[in-house]
Amino acid sequence: MVQNLEINGVHLELDENLKKYITKKINKLEKYISHASRESLKVEVYIQELKSHADKQCECEVLFYLPKETIRIKDSTMNMYAAIDIVEEKMKQALGKYKDQHDQARNERHLLNRVHADS
């Protein structure tokens, strides 16, 4: 469970159901982060409703403050819950890339396995 999670509504009051939904989605992403990085993880979520002349757009922005990098994903769509789901999927991919780049022990194991396989 993410310990340092901040959910903010920009010009919008967030109801309890939306906060629970966001918390559930963010906590699912924790498995994509190495154990060492989880201790210093800070997550900020910004929800905003953009109103234009024709229609309204709901925007979700999630910031993951990780060691060595900050990952920012932002998306907007017609439905608030759909925007959160889209951002969750994009964040999964970004966290997978982060884990591949920064998980030193895993990278060393792969390198050793390649050396042993070649010999």
Residue frames as qw, qx, qy, qz and C-alpha x, y, z in Angstrom:
[[0.000, 0.888, 0.459, 0.000, 0.00, 0.00, 0.00],
 [0.386, 0.520, -0.026, 0.761, 1.36, 3.39, -1.01],
 [0.425, -0.513, -0.498, 0.555, 2.07, 5.33, 2.20],
 [0.115, -0.480, -0.016, 0.870, 2.56, 8.80, 0.76],
 [0.186, 0.447, 0.722, 0.495, -0.43, 9.40, -1.54],
 [0.070, 0.438, 0.238, -0.864, -1.94, 12.83, -2.11],
 [0.220, 0.507, 0.745, 0.373, -5.16, 13.26, -4.11],
 [0.012, -0.411, -0.134, 0.902, -6.13, 16.77, -5.18],
 [0.349, 0.682, 0.624, 0.154, -9.14, 18.11, -7.04],
 [0.226, -0.114, 0.146, 0.956, -8.37, 21.22, -9.08],
 [0.365, 0.034, -0.080, -0.927, -11.47, 23.45, -9.00],
 [0.701, -0.113, -0.581, -0.397, -13.42, 20.31, -8.11],
 [0.562, -0.421, 0.535, -0.470, -14.70, 18.65, -4.93],
 [0.416, 0.206, -0.876, -0.131, -13.76, 14.97, -4.85],
 [0.800, -0.345, 0.012, -0.491, -16.30, 12.59, -3.36],
 [0.569, -0.479, 0.654, -0.135, -15.32, 9.61, -1.22],
 [0.901, 0.251, 0.353, -0.030, -16.07, 7.04, -3.95],
 [0.592, 0.771, -0.177, 0.154, -13.68, 8.72, -6.39],
 [0.151, -0.769, 0.584, -0.212, -10.94, 8.90, -3.75],
 [0.770, -0.214, 0.589, -0.122, -11.35, 5.20, -2.97],
 [0.848, 0.502, 0.166, 0.028, -11.24, 4.35, -6.69],
 [0.346, 0.841, -0.370, 0.190, -8.04, 6.35, -7.20],
 [0.413, -0.620, 0.635, -0.208, -6.42, 4.81, -4.11],
 [0.886, 0.046, 0.454, -0.081, -7.29, 1.31, -5.32],
 [0.749, 0.651, -0.006, 0.121, -5.79, 1.97, -8.77],
 [0.114, 0.839, -0.478, 0.232, -2.60, 3.54, -7.39],
 [0.610, -0.467, 0.613, -0.185, -2.07, 0.68, -4.92],
 [0.930, 0.274, 0.246, -0.005, -2.29, -1.81, -7.81],
 [0.540, 0.784, -0.243, 0.184, 0.71, -0.07, -9.40],
 [0.427, -0.766, 0.469, -0.105, 2.92, -0.74, -6.39],
 [0.904, -0.082, 0.403, 0.116, 3.84, -4.21, -7.66],
 [0.696, 0.645, 0.061, 0.310, 5.63, -2.57, -10.61],
 [0.002, 0.880, -0.345, 0.326, 8.04, -0.78, -8.26],
 [0.637, 0.179, -0.662, 0.350, 11.06, -2.42, -6.65],
 [0.624, -0.616, -0.450, 0.166, 11.01, -2.90, -2.88],
 [0.509, -0.215, -0.130, 0.823, 13.87, -0.46, -2.39],
 [0.039, 0.262, 0.263, 0.928, 12.05, 2.29, -4.28],
 [0.391, -0.621, -0.620, -0.279, 8.76, 1.81, -2.41],
 [0.499, -0.493, -0.437, 0.564, 10.17, 3.25, 0.81],
 [0.179, -0.364, 0.003, 0.914, 10.77, 6.71, -0.66],
 [0.091, 0.414, 0.707, 0.566, 7.83, 6.70, -3.09],
 [0.154, 0.446, 0.359, -0.805, 5.58, 9.76, -3.13],
 [0.171, 0.398, 0.765, 0.477, 2.50, 9.90, -5.37],
 [0.182, 0.393, 0.220, -0.874, 0.43, 12.94, -6.26],
 [0.211, 0.445, 0.805, 0.331, -2.84, 12.73, -8.19],
 [0.136, 0.321, 0.073, -0.935, -4.55, 15.78, -9.69],
 [0.228, 0.505, 0.816, 0.168, -8.11, 15.58, -10.99],
 [0.066, 0.365, -0.008, -0.929, -9.57, 18.45, -12.98],
 [0.435, 0.605, 0.666, 0.003, -12.72, 19.10, -14.93],
 [0.158, -0.219, 0.324, 0.907, -12.14, 21.22, -18.04],
 [0.389, 0.663, 0.591, -0.244, -15.19, 22.93, -19.46],
 [0.173, -0.095, 0.459, 0.866, -15.22, 24.18, -23.01],
 [0.440, 0.187, -0.070, -0.876, -18.02, 25.54, -25.16],
 [0.635, 0.098, -0.609, -0.466, -18.96, 22.21, -26.69],
 [0.862, -0.263, -0.428, -0.071, -18.36, 19.65, -23.94],
 [0.455, -0.787, 0.380, -0.173, -16.57, 18.91, -20.71],
 [0.723, 0.356, -0.562, 0.189, -13.32, 17.02, -20.38],
 [0.749, -0.648, 0.127, -0.058, -12.02, 15.29, -17.28],
 [0.501, 0.658, -0.500, 0.258, -8.28, 15.32, -16.82],
 [0.859, -0.505, 0.056, 0.058, -6.19, 13.09, -14.57],
 [0.411, 0.718, -0.483, 0.285, -2.51, 13.66, -13.87],
 [0.889, -0.451, -0.013, 0.071, -0.39, 11.30, -11.75],
 [0.247, 0.786, -0.505, 0.256, 3.13, 12.05, -10.54],
 [0.938, -0.283, -0.128, 0.155, 5.34, 9.30, -9.12],
 [0.005, 0.871, -0.456, 0.182, 8.39, 10.67, -7.28],
 [0.986, -0.078, -0.057, 0.133, 10.87, 7.79, -7.37],
 [0.531, -0.629, 0.337, 0.456, 14.58, 7.67, -6.59],
 [0.397, -0.199, 0.572, 0.690, 16.52, 9.01, -9.59],
 [0.020, -0.214, -0.637, -0.741, 13.40, 9.91, -11.59],
 [0.370, 0.332, 0.458, -0.737, 9.95, 11.51, -11.55],
 [0.105, 0.233, 0.850, 0.460, 7.31, 9.94, -13.76],
 [0.310, 0.363, 0.245, -0.844, 4.42, 12.13, -14.91],
 [0.091, 0.276, 0.864, 0.411, 1.43, 10.76, -16.81],
 [0.268, 0.370, 0.259, -0.851, -1.49, 12.91, -17.88],
 [0.021, 0.233, 0.830, 0.506, -4.63, 12.15, -19.88],
 [0.356, 0.230, 0.304, -0.853, -8.10, 13.54, -20.41],
 [0.090, -0.235, -0.880, -0.403, -11.37, 12.09, -21.63],
 [0.393, -0.456, -0.323, -0.731, -15.12, 12.56, -21.23],
 [0.792, -0.511, -0.276, -0.187, -15.44, 10.44, -18.06],
 [0.257, -0.794, 0.482, -0.265, -13.40, 10.86, -14.85],
 [0.826, -0.271, 0.490, -0.064, -13.15, 7.12, -14.17],
 [0.854, 0.471, 0.126, 0.183, -12.06, 6.41, -17.75],
 [0.245, 0.868, -0.326, 0.284, -9.31, 9.04, -17.46],
 [0.523, -0.622, 0.550, -0.193, -8.05, 7.34, -14.29],
 [0.922, 0.056, 0.382, 0.022, -8.06, 3.94, -16.01],
 [0.682, 0.693, -0.056, 0.229, -6.11, 5.27, -19.01],
 [0.024, -0.840, 0.458, -0.288, -3.52, 6.90, -16.76],
 [0.765, -0.397, 0.491, -0.126, -3.18, 3.65, -14.80],
 [0.916, 0.301, 0.222, 0.144, -2.37, 1.68, -17.97],
 [0.457, 0.801, -0.206, 0.327, 0.18, 4.27, -19.14],
 [0.330, -0.768, 0.475, -0.274, 1.77, 4.33, -15.70],
 [0.932, -0.143, 0.332, 0.003, 2.15, 0.52, -15.74],
 [0.797, 0.511, 0.029, 0.321, 4.24, 0.80, -18.88],
 [0.139, 0.851, -0.297, 0.411, 6.31, 3.70, -17.54],
 [0.606, -0.621, 0.442, -0.228, 6.98, 1.91, -14.24],
 [0.966, 0.085, 0.210, 0.122, 7.99, -1.23, -16.11],
 [0.593, 0.675, -0.138, 0.417, 10.59, 0.77, -18.03],
 [0.213, -0.816, 0.367, -0.392, 11.78, 2.41, -14.82],
 [0.840, -0.392, 0.360, -0.108, 12.15, -0.94, -13.09],
 [0.909, 0.320, 0.079, 0.255, 14.09, -2.39, -16.02],
 [0.390, 0.763, -0.211, 0.470, 16.50, 0.55, -16.04],
 [0.163, -0.714, 0.414, -0.540, 17.05, 0.93, -12.30],
 [0.904, -0.353, 0.157, -0.182, 16.80, -2.55, -10.79],
 [0.119, 0.738, -0.664, -0.020, 20.54, -3.21, -10.47],
 [0.495, -0.253, 0.821, -0.135, 20.34, -6.71, -8.97],
 [0.775, 0.426, 0.422, -0.202, 17.98, -7.89, -11.68],
 [0.515, 0.807, -0.262, -0.123, 20.21, -6.47, -14.43],
 [0.106, -0.627, 0.771, -0.034, 23.26, -8.19, -12.94],
 [0.671, 0.004, 0.722, -0.169, 21.44, -11.55, -12.82],
 [0.744, 0.624, 0.169, -0.169, 20.48, -11.24, -16.48],
 [0.289, 0.814, -0.502, -0.047, 24.05, -10.41, -17.41],
 [0.336, -0.434, 0.829, -0.106, 25.41, -13.39, -15.44],
 [0.765, 0.249, 0.558, -0.203, 22.85, -15.72, -17.02],
 [0.643, 0.745, -0.108, -0.138, 23.94, -14.59, -20.49],
 [0.052, 0.717, -0.695, 0.026, 27.60, -15.18, -19.64],
 [0.517, -0.193, 0.817, -0.169, 26.86, -18.67, -18.29],
 [0.781, 0.454, 0.361, -0.232, 24.67, -19.51, -21.30],
 [0.504, 0.793, -0.318, -0.128, 27.41, -18.51, -23.74],
 [0.031, -0.619, 0.781, -0.074, 30.05, -20.69, -22.09]]
